[in-house]
């Protein structure tokens, strides 16, 4: 199995642990990742807020190389996935638009690439089978609120599974021995890019999410989106201060949890880069170390 | 016949329709969009109210509100609409129209961040996060915002000091040039 890899901007800096843990897990599962050598920023939300053609041209540019190589693309960042997939679908369904976008980019894109998010890659039977065969330690004692956020299930055009009740992360958790909790905030918005520009909104929305996860009995949250992770983790102390509560709830990438169950050492999964430290809890449940 | 022609002259949301191809006439005000909107609590006009105003041709009132600027683009509204009205796309159109008309915005910071973000792509081909945070703080007149998070971010190696800088950035520059000039091969 081989994919062209689109890390996205945050995986090279603020969400480096997602990139590190994803590469570690994919290597252990024998899935080859070849980073697109000339990928550029997908434009994320600011591009489609600002200029329609720009918001299509930026992601499509990064699909030129994968198409030449005959590779499909995996994009672990939910926002990058959303932009790549939606632009790809629009261009595939509209030859006039495809021609127009090709006039804006370097090279030509002919619609031959499929774009996947990380959960779609992991849920394939062969991969789930490989995970099953590689489990060294079941993560019992972890009660996980699987938090999907907005862009792994919406809009409908991304066709990436259930819109209101996605289950891919829950299934992975079950497979690795953790207990996914039932909770109604799987796809509630965390406030996304308002982390910088309207922080009070993010604090309110993430407080609601943490509160609901806690009352559903979770002792940690699993995510597959760097902005969700950052809002829930980096801003958690700020949320606690603002709302006078205590959560101390670790927010881990699904790849980090997977890696742990596969016996990959925490350091190689960049667990130390998480702000709300999970190590204490994991140690307490004997989930790391020999 | 005469009534129908008169109604068509009113042209609710024509600018929106031209911009996006959206047909907001389909909305029958079930308000499912507003019920699911995570930020309607802080909007001047909730999503269903925005659509109603557009149906009535009152786009200027919407443009002078904060609604589209506090929208997080979570797509809940469009996904749940039983009439397939793409409210999220309407919000995008309102932001684009605001910018084209160079309006004074009721809510400035989200648009400011969008501009800084886009400029980073134009300059480097990718986001220079430290630069973006610094510019945003300076231009939004909050120079010390989040400064306490700085040390832990640096300590954990989560912020690059230097901007990204490789050959791919010319591809981004090229796209911006073509989009601005509207040229095509």
Interface residues (C-beta under 8 A of the other chain):
Chain A: X9 X10 X12 X13 X14 X15 X16 X37 X38 X39 X40 X41 X43 X44 X45 X46 X47 X48 X49 X50 X51 X52 X53 X54 X57 X58 X61 X99 X100 X102 X103 X104 X105 X106 X150 X151 X154 X155 X156 X163 X188 X189 X191 X192 X193 X194 X196 X197 X198 X199 X201 X205 X234 X272 X273 X275
Chain B: X20 X38 X39 X42 X70 X72 X73 X74 X75 X76 X78 X79 X88 X92 X95 X96 X99 X107 X109 X110 X112 X113 X114 X115 X117 X118 X120 X121 X125 X126 X127 X129 X132 X133 X136 X140 X145 X146 X149 X152 X153 X156 X157 X158 X159 X160 X164 X167 X168 X169 X170 X171 X172 X174 X175 X176 X178 X179 X183 X184 X185
